[in-house]
Amino acid sequence: MLTAKSLFQEIIDNDESFQLFCSIAASGEAQGGWENGRIAALVAPGMRDLAPKITRHGADEDKHGRIFNALMRKRGLEPVPVPPDTDYTMLLERRGIGLAHDKLRREEPLSERDIIVYLAHSRVTEQRAADQMDMLVKHFGNHPELGKAIHMIDHDEGNHLAYCHEELLRLAYAGHGRLIQRTLRESALAEIQVYRDVSLAVMSHMGRILRWPKVKSAALTAGIHGMYAYERAGGWRRMVDLKMPERRDALGGPPTPAPAF
């Protein structure tokens, strides 16, 4: 039976597909680390209190990238180039979601609106990351090779999501509610399309590596399109609601080290 667990098990059991999976993940985390680092350095003058939390967010992302690279090294593998059609961050930027890298490369302070856009974009993408890590913990939390790494990253993603909820609610109470809701909606509707396209691309590359029969590839393609249809019909709304998290001030302290990696 084709399940998320059996599919991922097949990917991690093969060195080449595992190498591609970890390379894609490490690259995305490294990009997130760079983006947060630049945003922290350029944060709007009136919002400097957010800089340490944004820095912490970036440090966590960098740590996750190192973890995925370490998982490859344990198998004697090196990172491989990430196919452009699987580059989630780049494809989101092309859709105009989040802050453009050109803006982040300048030495000009970001505006208050820029920070709100960053937080709204992060709330959407961190929801996706948290959902994915919850799935991996459910199926592979006790895996001897991956379990510890998955739990560590899952905990961090939960912190990131809580931070986004808390800061966006604070800004909504300060009078930015309409901008926040509009940006959340735009980000979510674009993200579900990019996630569909990236999922199709990743499954295509994995199918080539693992030599999946056409019927299996067709079933996976249909499943991805089915998930997109569900999200387009209303599932996207889980990515835009805001509620005060149980974890308050989730990024208020120093990043959690990962000495084992």
N, C-alpha and C positions, 0 to 999 in steps of 0.2 A: 504494500500500500504506500502511495506517495504522500508523505507528510513532511512538515517543516523539519522535524527531527531527522528523518531518514535522509532528506536532501542535504542538510548541513553535515550529517555524519559522513556522507559520501564525499563531500567537499574537503573535510578536514582529514580524511583517510588517505587522500592522494596528495603527494608533495607539491605537484605543480599547481593544482587548484587551490590548495592551502596557501601557497606562496602568493598567488594572485589575490586571493581574498585578503590576506594580511597586508599586502602592499597597497591595495585600494584603501583599506581602513587606516593604515598608518599615514598615507598621504593626506587623507581628509582631515585627520586629527592634527597633523602638522600645519595644514592651512588654517584650521581653526585657531591653533595656538598663535600663529603669526597675526591673524586678524585681530584677535583679542588684545595682543600685545600692542599693536598699533593704535587701537581704539583707546586703550588705557593711557597711552602717551599723549593722545590728541583730544582727550575727553573735554567736553565743553567746560569753560572756566567756572560756570555756576554749578557744575555737577561733579566737582573734583572728589567728593566723598565716595563716588562710585568707582574711582580708579583702582583702589586696592582689590575690590571684588572682581572687576574686569580682568585685572592682572592675575588673580587667583584662577579665574575661569580659563585664561590662556595657559597658565601653568599646568592645569589639569589636562587640557587637550594635548599639550606637548608630552606629558607623561604617558597618555594613552598611546600616542604614536610610538614612543619608546617601548612600550609593552608589546605592541604588535610586532615591532622589529625584533624584540628579544624572543618572541615565540618562534619567529622564523630562524633566528640564529641557533636556537636549541635543536633544530632539525638540520643545521648546516646549510640553511638556505639564505639567499640574499634578496633584497627587494628587487622587484622587476618594474619596468615602466608601467604607469597606469594608463590604460586605453582611454582616450579622450571621451568616449561615449559613456564611461563609467565615473567620470569626475563630477560628482554631485555638487560640490561647492562651485566649480567653474560654471556649470550649467545653470545653477541658481543665479549667479551673478549676471550671466547673459540675459536672463529673464528680468533683470532689474530688481532682483530681490536682495535686500540687505544693502550694505555700504560697498560701493565700487572700490576695487583695489587701487584704481588710479587716485581716488580721493585719499585712501589710507597711506599712499606712498608720499603724499605731499606733507609739508610741515605746517599746515594750516589747522588751527583748532577746529574741532567739530562743533556743530551747533547743538542746541538742546533737541531740536527735531531729529538730527542725525542719531543721537543716542536713543531716542524713542524708537526710531526705525530699527536700530541694532537690536534693542531688547525685544521688540515684537518679532523680528525675524528669528532671533534666538529662541523665543518661546515656542515657535512652530517647529524649528529643526530639532530642538532638544526634546520635544514630544516624540518625534520620530525616533531619535536615538534611544530615549528611555523605553519606548515600546519594543524596540529591537533587542535591547539588553535584557529586558524582562523575559522575552521569549527565550533568549539564550540561557539565562539563569534557570528557567524552568526545565529546559531539556538537557543542559550541559553544566549545570552548577556543580556537579560532583565529578566532572571529567578530570582525570589525573593530570592532563596536560594543560587544559584550558580553564578549569574551574576557578582557580584563585584569581586569574586575570579578569575573568568575566564578572565575578563578584565585585572586584575593586572598581572596574569601570562602571558597572551598574550603579554602585553607590554614588559615584561622582556625578553621573548623569541625573540621578534623582536630586542631587544638590543643585545642579545647574537649572533644572526645571523649576525647583522651588524658588530659587533666586529670581528667575524671570517673572514668575507669578507675583512675588512680593514687590519687586521694584515697579512693575507695570501698574499694579494696583495703587501704589503710592503716587505714581505720576497721574493716574486717572483721577484720584481724589484731588490732585493739584490743578485739575482743569484740562487735562490732555485726553480725556476719554474718547472723543470722536476720532482724533488722529490715531489713537491706539487701536480702536476697533476696526477702522478702515484699513490700517496697515496689516493688522492680523489677518483680516479676511483676504486681502490681496496676496499676502505671503502664503497662506494656506492653500489657496486655489492654484497658485503657481507651483508650490512644493509638491502637491499630489501628482501633478503632471510630470515634473522632473523625476520624482521617485519612481513613477511607472516606467519612464524611459530608461532610467538607470537600471532598474530591476530587469527589464527586458535585455539590456545590453550585458549585464553581468551574467544572466542565465545563458545568453548566447555564447559568451566566452567560456563559461564552465561546461556547457554542453559540448563544445568543440574539444576541450581538454579531456573530458570524461567519456567522450564518444557516446553521448546519449542517443538512443533511437529517436526517430522523428516523432513517434507517437508520444514519447515522454516530453520532448521539447514542446510539442503542441499543447499538451496538457498544462505544462507550466506557464506557457504564454497565455493560455485561456484563464488560468488562475490569476495571473497578474492583471489582466484586463478586467477580470471580475472584481478584484480588490479596488481597482481604480474607479469602476462604476459605482461601487458602494460608497467610496470616499467622496466622489463627485455628487452623489445624490444626497449626502448629508453627513457622512462620516467625518468630513473635514472639520465639523463644528467642535470636535473634541480638542482640536488644536488651537482654538481661539477663545475658549472660555477662560475666565480668570477667577481664582478663588484663593483665599489666604492659605498658604501651605502649613502643614504641621511642623515642618522644618523651618524655623524662622532664622534669619541671618545665616543662611546655609553656606555662604561664601565669605563669612566674616573673619575667618581665621586663616592660618597658613595652609598651603596645600598639603594633602596627605602624601607622604613619600611612598615609593614603591621599591623598597630595598631588594626584594626578591627578584626584581627585573632589571 
